[in-house]
Amino acid sequence: MIKAEGLCFSYGGKQIINNLSAEFHPGELCSIIGVNGSGKTTFIRLLSRMLSPSDGTVTVDGKAAVSYTPKDYAKIVSVLPQNRPTPSISVHDLVSHGRFPYLGFSRRLSPKDNERIEASLKTTDTMRFADSDIRRLSGGERQRAYIAMLLAQDSKYLLLDEPAAHLDISHSFEVMELLKLLCARGKGIITVLHDLSLAFKYSDRILLIDNGGASVYDSPEALISSGKLTGAFGISCKCINADGRNEYIFDSIKNNNIFN
């Protein structure tokens, strides 16, 4: 379990995260939502140790996150930032980078490392373009390749910041279905999502951050019932059952007099 307790973080004299607490468990897909500037990415960076809190603690499997060595932490928690450079390397080589925490002084891949790389390529359906330059892939294919790299890292928890950003709806669904598959295999997924429809469709639990704190952290249905979604976004949401699966319909409740 990843546990955040009373996290606080300020930047430039502004409080970004304010007394935020939440728990994340293996086998669950948890989405972090909130308006722009609410602190979603900052929270992910605090969990990943890219930032240090001014107050509060992060523990991973009962041990303080700061007490892990960088390599040991990378074996437990892997991170996919939203903004990252796109190197001129093959997909296979990119995925191989996920094995870095396990390499010895020789920096040579062992048979076990190669087995993990191949399994990651197969799981993400990226084996077919393993020799392709990552820069020549479509957005959806590229995102699958990066997720394959996280899989090769073989960490228990995956932190992803906007994994469906800039993808068309078909590729967005593909990425989220892949994340759900990984949850079914025991991975704990924590992801920032801008697209509320994706967050409600695929998440086991949703953390709504408002003014830097945890406004609600519960199931999609409980979040709707709380009324906090309306307060944060100025929208309403209805849950309907279609073919045995919950679907969510969003609508604005704000008056728009632009055309009046």
Secondary structure by P-SEA (a helix, b strand, c coil): cbbbcbbbbbcccccccccccccccccbbbbbbbcccccaaaaaaaaacccccccccccccccccccccaaaaaacbbbbccccccccccaaaaaaccccccccccccccaaaaaaaaaaaaaaccccccccccccccaaaaaaaaaaaaaaacccbbbbccccccccaaaaaaaaaaaaaaaaabbbbbbbbccaaaaaacccbbbbbccccccccccaaaaaaaccccccccbbbbbbbcccbbbbbbbbcccccccc
